[in-house]
Amino acid sequence: MEKILVATTNKGKLREIKEILTDFEIVSLEDINCKIDVLEDGKTFKENALKKAIEISKATNMNCIADDSGLCIDEFDGWPGVITDRFLGEGVTWEEKNEYILNKMKDLPKEKRIARHCVSIAYVELSGKEIVVQAENIGHIADAPRGENGFGFDVIFELEDGRTQAELSADEKNTISSRRKALEMLKERLG
């Protein structure tokens, strides 16, 4: 069975990847005791995912999967986008980020609160072969945080059915997540 390194220490992300890419032996950075930290300085999610996959593949001499994702708000031309994790600087909590976004959007009607959760996943082989897939979920920024499940922007990312992603069960979220959509595309390409 072919071994693929996933450039993450996130156990939830790793579990989701293992559930989908069942024809491969999936290992994490933690599994191989690798502490590489790649600077994500690209202008797009795709650039960051590909850079991470290439650098970690070269450093570990393994085929590698890496991703980059974030929240893109239409009213603000896709902001915070590629800087989602750091748009308020280092060491800022998700609660503070969510509060900032809610305050910035407090007077906007629902039709101006359209948001997307975007993800790019890159796969790089030692042979030089590269595959990049992208997917997104479209929703709205809620008026207030709701829900106990999930992390990051899940409490303010409202779906068409009126629930936030944090109000979904883990199984429900996994069936609709943009990461799952992208992984299914990657699985087809790896076929």
PyMOL commands that set and color helices and strands:
alter all, ss='L'
color gray80, all
select helices_A, chain A and resi 11-20+45-60+74-76+81-86+94-104+110-112+152-155+165-167+170-176+178-190
alter helices_A, ss='H'
color red, helices_A
select strands_A, chain A and resi 3-6+25-28+64-73+79-80+114-124+130-141+157-158
alter strands_A, ss='S'
color yellow, strands_A
deselect
rebuild
show_as cartoon
